[in-house]
Amino acid sequence: MTTVLCVPQWQGSSSPNARRLVPGARIAAAAIRADAHVTVPVLDTDGEREAGVRALDVLTENLRLTREALAGIDDAVITVGGECAVDLAPLSAARARYGTELRVLWIDAHPDLYTPRTLPSGSFHGMILRTLLGEGPAPLVPEQPLAPEQVTIAGLRAFEPDVREQVEDYIEQSGIRRFGVGDLEGALDGLTGPVYLHVDLDVLDPPGFGATCYPEPDGVEPQRLIDLVSRIDTVVGAAITEHAPAGDGNPRETEVIRRLGAALRMVG
């Protein structure tokens, strides 16, 4: 049994198109077949900047609401955003359940390893993975953070220019595995045990899928991503994030999301 958890949160993004993430989440969630669909009633207010993080108060309350929704679900969960930060509660729950055996495959054009100090915009979706690793704004850091050796980043190709060297050094020194677009499939080597799969749709090449807040050139072709996902047969949780279409969306791009959801081989 599988439940799609729709979390239409946008406040973690500072993009001028961030509010497109709300209908984007609903369109994406509706495109994915599952045994049940649940929508988290997240706040839709701007919130206040605190401790270097935009809308920290809203993000904290939305985290509580998402945890509350998850507590009532016994199925495997596919979380649909919304920006990347919607995955904070679901991935933390997977870490608590599977412990250090859990492996996280983070498929994203961006590292999401910034901190309030290194990301002047204060956009939490750029800090989410670092927070899951135990370094982030105190109200959002999980009780049981991930260890770097549990994490693989794939499709990475875009950094904040002023702090790229710092983030590159962190990745190297921490031992996080990383793969770019050219060697994407290498991310599956050694990926055993329970896997949590996070997909930020901006990993895709914009001509094939451009409905994101931060499209980056030279990305992954949609079919290649779908093929990669279909090869993982131990997915205990997943997230598909950052769908930000104009208007009612592009049917061709919605079909990519449908096929991506269908490729997930959920267990647990």
C-alpha positions in Angstrom: 0.0 0.0 0.0 1.2 3.5 -0.9 0.0 6.9 0.1 0.8 10.2 -1.7 1.3 13.0 0.8 0.9 16.4 -0.8 2.7 19.2 1.0 2.0 22.4 -1.0 4.6 24.5 0.9 6.4 27.3 -0.9 7.9 29.4 1.9 11.3 27.7 1.7 11.9 29.2 -1.7 12.8 32.8 -2.4 12.0 32.5 -6.1 9.6 35.2 -7.5 7.6 32.2 -8.8 7.5 30.4 -5.5 3.8 30.5 -5.1 3.5 28.4 -8.3 4.7 25.5 -6.1 1.2 25.4 -4.5 -0.8 24.4 -7.5 2.3 22.5 -8.8 2.2 20.2 -5.7 -1.5 19.5 -6.2 -1.1 18.8 -10.0 1.9 16.5 -9.3 0.1 14.6 -6.5 -2.9 14.0 -8.6 -0.8 12.6 -11.4 0.7 9.8 -9.2 -1.4 6.7 -8.7 -1.6 5.4 -5.1 -3.9 3.7 -2.7 -4.6 7.0 -0.9 -3.9 10.7 -1.2 -3.5 13.0 1.8 -2.9 16.8 1.7 -1.2 18.5 4.6 -3.0 21.8 5.4 0.1 23.9 5.5 0.1 27.6 6.2 0.0 30.0 3.3 1.4 33.1 5.0 4.8 34.7 4.3 6.1 34.3 7.8 9.1 36.1 9.4 12.8 35.8 8.9 14.5 34.5 12.0 18.1 33.2 12.6 18.9 33.8 8.9 16.0 31.7 7.6 13.1 33.1 5.7 9.7 32.2 7.2 11.2 30.1 9.9 8.0 30.4 12.0 5.9 29.1 9.1 8.3 26.3 8.3 8.3 25.2 11.9 4.5 25.0 12.0 4.3 23.3 8.7 6.8 20.7 9.9 4.5 20.0 12.9 1.5 19.7 10.6 3.4 17.3 8.3 4.5 15.1 11.2 0.9 15.0 12.4 -0.2 13.8 9.0 2.5 11.2 8.8 1.5 9.8 12.2 -1.8 8.7 10.7 -0.3 6.9 7.7 0.9 3.3 7.9 1.7 2.9 4.2 4.8 3.6 2.3 4.8 7.4 1.5 5.5 9.3 -1.6 5.8 13.0 -0.6 5.0 15.6 -3.2 5.9 19.2 -3.0 6.2 22.0 -2.9 9.8 23.0 -2.4 12.5 20.5 -1.2 11.9 21.3 2.4 8.7 19.4 2.4 10.9 16.3 2.8 12.1 17.2 6.3 9.5 15.3 8.2 9.2 12.2 5.9 12.9 11.7 5.6 13.5 12.2 9.3 10.8 9.6 10.0 12.5 7.1 7.6 15.8 7.7 9.4 14.1 7.1 12.8 12.6 3.8 11.5 15.5 2.3 9.5 18.4 3.8 11.5 21.9 3.8 10.0 20.9 1.2 7.5 18.9 3.8 5.5 20.5 5.1 2.3 19.4 8.4 0.9 19.7 9.1 -2.9 19.3 12.9 -3.3 18.7 13.7 -7.0 19.0 17.4 -7.5 20.8 20.0 -9.6 21.7 21.8 -6.4 23.5 20.6 -3.2 21.0 21.8 -0.6 24.0 21.9 1.8 24.0 25.6 2.7 23.6 27.1 6.1 22.0 30.4 7.2 25.6 31.7 7.2 26.4 30.7 3.7 23.1 31.4 2.0 22.2 35.1 2.2 18.7 34.6 0.7 17.7 32.6 3.7 15.9 30.1 1.5 15.5 27.0 3.6 15.1 24.7 0.6 18.8 25.3 0.0 19.6 24.2 3.5 17.4 21.1 3.8 19.9 18.4 3.3 22.5 20.1 5.6 19.7 20.3 8.2 18.9 16.6 7.8 22.6 16.0 8.5 22.3 17.8 11.8 23.4 21.3 10.9 20.6 23.9 10.5 18.1 26.1 12.3 17.4 24.6 15.7 13.6 24.2 15.4 14.1 22.1 12.2 17.0 19.9 13.0 15.8 16.2 13.4 16.4 14.3 16.7 18.2 11.6 14.7 20.2 13.2 11.9 21.6 11.4 8.9 25.3 10.5 8.8 27.2 11.7 5.7 28.0 8.1 4.7 24.2 7.5 4.3 23.9 10.2 1.6 24.5 10.2 -2.2 23.9 13.3 -4.3 23.2 12.8 -8.0 22.8 15.2 -10.8 24.6 17.9 -9.0 25.7 20.8 -11.3 24.8 24.2 -9.8 26.2 26.1 -6.8 26.0 29.5 -5.2 29.2 31.1 -6.8 30.4 32.9 -3.7 30.4 29.8 -1.5 30.9 27.0 -4.0 34.4 26.2 -2.7 33.1 25.9 0.9 30.3 23.5 -0.2 32.7 21.5 -2.4 35.1 21.1 0.6 32.3 20.1 2.9 31.2 17.3 0.5 34.7 16.0 0.1 35.6 16.2 3.8 32.3 14.7 5.0 32.4 11.7 2.7 29.1 12.3 1.0 29.1 10.5 -2.3 28.4 12.7 -5.3 27.7 12.2 -9.0 27.0 14.7 -11.8 24.9 14.4 -14.9 27.5 12.5 -16.8 28.0 9.7 -14.3 24.5 9.7 -12.9 24.0 6.0 -13.0 27.1 5.5 -10.9 25.0 6.7 -7.9 23.4 3.2 -7.9 26.7 1.4 -7.3 26.7 0.0 -3.8 23.2 1.4 -3.1 21.9 -1.5 -1.0 19.4 -1.8 1.8 16.4 0.5 2.4 16.6 3.5 0.1 14.9 6.9 0.5 14.7 8.6 -2.9 14.5 12.4 -3.1 13.9 13.9 -6.5 14.1 17.7 -7.2 12.6 18.1 -10.6 15.2 20.8 -11.4 17.7 17.9 -12.0 15.9 17.6 -15.4 17.1 19.4 -18.5 14.8 22.4 -19.0 13.9 21.6 -22.6 12.5 18.3 -21.4 11.0 19.7 -18.1 11.1 23.4 -17.3 8.4 23.8 -14.7 10.7 24.5 -11.8 11.7 27.7 -9.9 15.4 27.2 -10.6 15.9 25.4 -13.9 19.6 24.7 -14.7 21.0 23.9 -18.1 22.6 20.6 -19.2 20.4 18.4 -17.0 19.1 14.9 -17.1 16.7 13.8 -19.8 13.3 12.7 -18.3 13.5 9.2 -19.7 17.0 8.7 -18.3 15.8 9.7 -14.8 12.7 7.4 -15.1 15.0 4.5 -16.1 17.3 5.2 -13.2 14.5 5.3 -10.7 13.0 2.0 -12.0 16.2 0.2 -11.2 16.0 0.8 -7.5 13.9 -2.0 -5.9 14.2 -1.2 -2.2 12.6 2.3 -2.0 11.0 2.7 1.4 10.1 6.3 0.9 10.3 8.9 -1.8 9.7 12.6 -2.6 9.1 14.5 -5.8 9.6 18.2 -5.3 9.8 21.7 -6.9 7.1 21.4 -9.5 6.3 25.0 -10.3 4.2 25.2 -13.5 2.6 28.3 -15.0 -1.2 28.2 -14.9 -2.6 24.7 -15.1 0.7 23.2 -16.1 2.0 21.5 -19.2 0.4 18.1 -20.0 3.7 16.8 -21.3 5.5 17.7 -18.0 2.6 16.3 -15.9 3.0 13.0 -17.8 6.7 13.0 -16.9 5.7 13.2 -13.2 3.1 10.4 -13.7 5.7 8.1 -15.3 8.2 9.0 -12.6 5.7 8.0 -9.9 4.9 4.8 -11.7 8.6 3.9 -11.9 8.9 3.9 -8.1 9.2 0.4 -6.7 8.0 1.0 -3.2 8.5 -1.5 -0.4 7.8 -1.3 3.3 
